[in-house]
Amino acid sequence: MAELTSLTLAELRDGFRAGTFSAREIAEGYNAAVAASKTLNAYTVTTPEDALAAADTADSDRQRDALMPLSGIPLGIKDLFATAGTDTTAGSNILKGFKPPYESTVTANLRRAGAGMLGKLNMDEFAMGSSNETSAYGPVISPWKRNDGGNAALTPGGSSGGSAAAVAAGLAPGVTGTDTGGSIRQPAAFTGISGIKPTYGRCSRWGIVSFASSLDQAGPMARTVRDCAILLEAMAGFDPKDSTSLDFPVPNWEAGLSSDLKGKRIGIPKEYRIDGVPDEINALWDRGIEWLKDAGAEPVLISLPHTKYALPTYYIIAPAEASSNLARYDGVRYGIREEGSGGLEGMYAATRAAGFGAEVKRRIMIGTYVLSAGFYDAYFTKAQRVRALIKQDFRKAFESCDLILTPTAPSAAFGLNEKMSDPLAMYLNDVFAVPASLAGLPAMSVPGGLDAQGLPLGLHLIGNELDEQGVLNAGLAIEERAGFTARPKKWW
């Protein structure tokens, strides 16, 4: 029998149901892998007892023939999701020690489906970052290494870098992530795994620490497209506690998986051929087009003319919403408190100075500036108008195509500290991912190959609203044809 931590989530589920191994054996295998991986810094808190308790319940339920969809499956949970009684810090000093008395809707859904929890996963502070280097717990180290003989520590991407590293290193069969401007898709591409951001509103945001409320969306990350479909079914659903939650039934995405794309038209946006993007990224994109043609789809050239404005628009709207959301962290209700001097305002200032990291402070300052009375119309209102034009571009594009294919990120994983001193270079990591976030569309990254240094590269599929099935099916078609089986060699 293969080592349990090398199996996909679907293989674990089916093997457990067939009696090939017990849920406790799965949980013990993953608990041991997590305990032996501290070098990667993927987990901020581990909860082996939680995973074992859920496993024992699953083993008992199997005896009673009362299994649930995720019985026997332990998961890693991004530290942005509130988990009752377990540290939930959003990777920030200001929330260290905060143990919410409630459970987020997404993690509650996963628990109802039978899943256990291996621990909380490291992330960029308040999900602000593309390299996991802004975490108060220190950066996550990618399990991948370049094949040039160097030993540079690489980023697993951000903000869901802990989630991505955990799946790639065999520390969890599946994890939760969140995506505001690409934070599921970019780390999935950097680590050679799959990750899907569903339509905005598919997964409840209740109990998820807010970054930018009109953009934040939860989604799964796992080794395969099928595993993502399984997890998304358990995570999604209408939630009356979230005013932006979509009141639509959750499809059976796993049962609907098909890589036959006959009759589908795949949009290739001409504006995504960006100067400075490495040739191997564009070459992989061209291979992706051929793979989808082989699956029966017809590629069509499309235009998304306002794409070039997407990144600056995002970096006005997201900080504006962040500056509003993070105003609640004042030392009164959550996390740490620094008394400072000067009464109440002095306490606010001292708490925020001690609690927030540099990147969070930068975005709060940007957001406060663009929302200020003298600049609101010049920046925030104008950005919202451009966002409407970007959405309109996609609506027009989907009149002539069913799905859109692009690269996921403009490069492979880069070294830690390589871009931290240049925020603009860091923000460019999201150049392909941000437009779908602004439009609230489902989008997925699937591994397509390796670059010259042996690092994973991803392909990015964007679907029309609520067409997660189309995105997953096209992802499956790429997965089958790419035959991506590379895994990082264990060094940690």
Secondary structure, 3 states (H helix, E strand, C coil): CCCHHHCCHHHHHHHHHHCCCCHHHHHHHHHHHHHCCHHHCCEEEECHHHHHHHHHHHHHHHHCCCCCCCCCCEEEEECCECECCECCCCCCHHHCCCCCCCCCHHHHHHHHCCCEEEEEECCCHHHCCCCCCCCCCCCCCCCCCCCCCCCCCECCCCCCHHHHHHHHCCCCCEEEEEECCCCCHHHHHHHCCEEEECCCCCCCCCCECCCCCCCCEEEEEECCHHHHHHHHHHHCCCCCCCCCCCCCCCCCCCCCCCCCCCCCEEEEEHHHCCCCCCHHHHHHHHHHHHHHHHCCCEEEEECCCCHHHHHHHHHHHHHHHHHHHHHHCCCCCCCCCCCCCCHHHHHHHHHHHHHCCHHHHHHHHHHHHHHCCCCHHHHHHHHHHHHHHHHHHHHHHCCCCCEEEEECCCCCCCECCCCCCCHHHHHHHHCCCHHHHHHCCCEEEEEEEECCCCCEEEEEEEECCCCHHHHHHHHHHHHHHHCCCCCCCCCC
